[in-house]
Amino acid sequence: MSFRDEDLTDGGNGSLKKSKKKLKGESAWRPEGPRDPFALLDSLPEKKQQEIQRALHLFSLGTSLPKTLREAKKHTYRFWDTQPVPKLGDNVTAHGPIVGSEGSIRDEPYTLPPGFSWDTLDLTNPCIMKELCSLLNENYMEDDDNTIRLDFSSEYLQWVLQPPDCQSQWHCGVRVQTNKKLVGFVAAVPADVRVYETEKQMVHVRLLCVHKKLRQKRMAPVLIRELTRRVNLRGLYQAVYTADIVLPTPLSSCRLWHRPLNPRKLMEVNYPRLRQNMNLQRALKFNRLPEVTNTKGLRPMTKEDAPRILPLLQEHLCKFKLSPVLSQPQLEHWLLPRENVIDTYVVEGDDGSLTDVVSFYTVTSRVLNHPVHTGLRAAHLLYVISTGTELTDLMGDALILAKSKGFDIFTAFDVMDNASFLEKLKFAVSDKSLHYYLYNWTCPWMSPDEVGLVLPS
Ligand SMILES: CC(C)(COP(=O)(O)OP(=O)(O)OC[C@H]1O[C@@H](n2cnc3c(N)ncnc32)[C@H](O)[C@@H]1OP(=O)(O)O)[C@@H](O)C(=O)NCCC(=O)NCCS
């Protein structure tokens, strides 16, 4: 049994229509059939499970959501078609909310199937944070052939989910009632965003995740509706989010680029998005970097730099059609260096002025079943602002710094001004796209170089 979307559009009371079969606990979201295929899969050794997943991927037998606009046009969006988002194919010229804020907001949480309950996660509790890490590490995105898996640390999740003014109500979990196991999660964090000429208080939606055994049971729409309700209760009606699938309707789409820092290791782990036809010797030579940075006055950011970075960043972000509006506490939260989470460097001139900023965050992955390597570290570009140093030179130094800190690869989306240095610095384009979305806001499409917002997931 699973939720049907119409169960959730019943004029606000969200009551679950009674099923003839009485299903309890986790079985409410369990696949129907004589034998649970997941139990069958679980009984196999992990290596065998991976082989099966790889084969499914190869033959495209796995269910998948649209990755392109063309596929999206053939897909029926049972849930998203009920939501205040622009329709696919609409030529949007207007700017503004799709629905007003005058409707009543339901008081009660959306109904879950029997055996499941909502839980607002208190992420200041280390045990709960550990549970969230486990859910995400075992169930969040994997590379297509299931050999490299994202590995979230509690420090990283604190950074991503607990910025200033965050609301614990927006850390929304679903548990199995009997054993309290966390099986679903979605979060929102407050964010002021500038879209074209409008500054709007909204939320960033992050880390939507459903346990693998409960997939394709329509749990995601319930999580999204419940989070929307909780956000509405605080008087906010817009959200910004990203996804690698095409939903109605992307505001912009960008591509991921990557720059090997440790080509030997990337080749050894068969890094899936590395499509360079090179042997090891050539790859080592091609990707070689100087040992030391070149920019005079380049140093790690300190708290005292924040008031001087703020105007620099705001002026830079004003150039784009979609960008965050940051207060000083928010800037300190997002940029101040934290070990294994976020690195920010500034360039200080002889006169003490700050002219440039470059920041990148850490994305850690686990390498599964490899005889030598267990983990991979990627540095992902957050912001780069250059007013004194040439942008390509500054980014070249960022690569050197990342390599010296033990990162294996540097990644960046082709948003903002990034396209101007990606090829020059030997980044290669990957096959991974990322789409930007706004909830309950319509405005014309923008190209990636008009996007000034990066949302760490
Ligand atoms: C994303 C995820 C929660 C979706 O769960 P699921 O069990 O596959 O899907 P469900 O049956 O619960 O719901 C399907 C609906 O959710 C929508 N959906 C799926 N992924 C979505 C996403 N990332 N963002 C928004 N909506 C999404 C689908 O489009 C579908 O709605 P539709 O009928 O309008 O097309 C699940 O696949 C997951 O946990 N994946 C790993 C983590 C991840 O990739 N998170 C998203 C990061 S952007």
The ligand as an SDF file (V2000), in Angstrom:
LIG
                    3D

 48 50  0  0  0  0  0  0  0  0999 V2000
   14.0470   11.7060   -3.8410 C   0  0  0  0  0  0  0  0  0  0  0  0
   13.2720   10.6150   -3.1380 C   0  0  0  0  0  0  0  0  0  0  0  0
   12.9200   11.0760   -1.7490 C   0  0  0  0  0  0  0  0  0  0  0  0
   11.9950   10.3400   -3.9050 C   0  0  0  0  0  0  0  0  0  0  0  0
   11.3150    9.2870   -3.2800 O   0  0  0  0  0  0  0  0  0  0  0  0
   10.5910    8.1280   -4.1290 P   0  0  0  0  0  0  0  0  0  0  0  0
   10.2170    7.0640   -3.1740 O   0  0  0  0  0  0  0  0  0  0  0  0
   11.4680    7.7820   -5.2630 O   0  0  0  0  0  0  0  0  0  0  0  0
    9.3060    8.8380   -4.7380 O   0  0  0  0  0  0  0  0  0  0  0  0
    7.8220    8.8460   -4.1590 P   0  0  0  0  0  0  0  0  0  0  0  0
    7.0450    7.6880   -4.6690 O   0  0  0  0  0  0  0  0  0  0  0  0
    7.8100    8.9870   -2.6830 O   0  0  0  0  0  0  0  0  0  0  0  0
    7.2460   10.1990   -4.7930 O   0  0  0  0  0  0  0  0  0  0  0  0
    7.2690   10.4080   -6.1390 C   0  0  0  0  0  0  0  0  0  0  0  0
    7.0080   11.8590   -6.3860 C   0  0  0  0  0  0  0  0  0  0  0  0
    8.0720   12.6400   -5.8020 O   0  0  0  0  0  0  0  0  0  0  0  0
    8.6610   13.4520   -6.7990 C   0  0  0  0  0  0  0  0  0  0  0  0
   10.0950   13.5670   -6.5550 N   0  0  0  0  0  0  0  0  0  0  0  0
   11.0190   12.6100   -6.6670 C   0  0  0  0  0  0  0  0  0  0  0  0
   12.2390   13.1030   -6.3950 N   0  0  0  0  0  0  0  0  0  0  0  0
   12.0600   14.4130   -6.1040 C   0  0  0  0  0  0  0  0  0  0  0  0
   12.9440   15.4510   -5.7640 C   0  0  0  0  0  0  0  0  0  0  0  0
   14.2540   15.2780   -5.6670 N   0  0  0  0  0  0  0  0  0  0  0  0
   12.4350   16.6700   -5.5270 N   0  0  0  0  0  0  0  0  0  0  0  0
   11.1170   16.8840   -5.6290 C   0  0  0  0  0  0  0  0  0  0  0  0
   10.2130   15.9170   -5.9730 N   0  0  0  0  0  0  0  0  0  0  0  0
   10.7010   14.7010   -6.2010 C   0  0  0  0  0  0  0  0  0  0  0  0
    8.3940   12.7200   -8.0890 C   0  0  0  0  0  0  0  0  0  0  0  0
    8.4620   13.5720   -9.2100 O   0  0  0  0  0  0  0  0  0  0  0  0
    7.0080   12.1660   -7.8620 C   0  0  0  0  0  0  0  0  0  0  0  0
    6.0200   13.1520   -8.0700 O   0  0  0  0  0  0  0  0  0  0  0  0
    5.1940   13.2150   -9.4850 P   0  0  0  0  0  0  0  0  0  0  0  0
    4.2170   12.0980   -9.4570 O   0  0  0  0  0  0  0  0  0  0  0  0
    4.5830   14.5560   -9.4980 O   0  0  0  0  0  0  0  0  0  0  0  0
    6.2260   13.0010  -10.5750 O   0  0  0  0  0  0  0  0  0  0  0  0
   14.0840    9.2910   -3.0460 C   0  0  0  0  0  0  0  0  0  0  0  0
   14.3030    8.8110   -4.3480 O   0  0  0  0  0  0  0  0  0  0  0  0
   15.4120    9.4500   -2.3470 C   0  0  0  0  0  0  0  0  0  0  0  0
   15.4780    9.4770   -1.1280 O   0  0  0  0  0  0  0  0  0  0  0  0
   16.4940    9.5410   -3.1400 N   0  0  0  0  0  0  0  0  0  0  0  0
   17.8460    9.7050   -2.5920 C   0  0  0  0  0  0  0  0  0  0  0  0
   18.0760   11.1120   -2.1230 C   0  0  0  0  0  0  0  0  0  0  0  0
   17.8400   12.1340   -3.2080 C   0  0  0  0  0  0  0  0  0  0  0  0
   18.2120   11.9300   -4.3460 O   0  0  0  0  0  0  0  0  0  0  0  0
   17.1870   13.2450   -2.8070 N   0  0  0  0  0  0  0  0  0  0  0  0
   16.8580   14.3230   -3.7180 C   0  0  0  0  0  0  0  0  0  0  0  0
   17.9680   15.2650   -3.8140 C   0  0  0  0  0  0  0  0  0  0  0  0
   17.5760   16.5360   -4.9590 S   0  0  0  0  0  0  0  0  0  0  0  0
  1  2  1  0
  2  3  1  0
  2  4  1  0
  2 36  1  0
  4  5  1  0
  5  6  1  0
  6  7  2  0
  6  8  1  0
  6  9  1  0
  9 10  1  0
 10 11  2  0
 10 12  1  0
 10 13  1  0
 13 14  1  0
 14 15  1  0
 15 16  1  0
 15 30  1  0
 16 17  1  0
 17 18  1  0
 17 28  1  0
 18 19  1  0
 18 27  1  0
 19 20  2  0
 20 21  1  0
 21 22  1  0
 21 27  2  0
 22 23  1  0
 22 24  2  0
 24 25  1  0
 25 26  2  0
 26 27  1  0
 28 29  1  0
 28 30  1  0
 30 31  1  0
 31 32  1  0
 32 33  2  0
 32 34  1  0
 32 35  1  0
 36 37  1  0
 36 38  1  0
 38 39  2  0
 38 40  1  0
 40 41  1  0
 41 42  1  0
 42 43  1  0
 43 44  2  0
 43 45  1  0
 45 46  1  0
 46 47  1  0
 47 48  1  0
M  END
$$$$
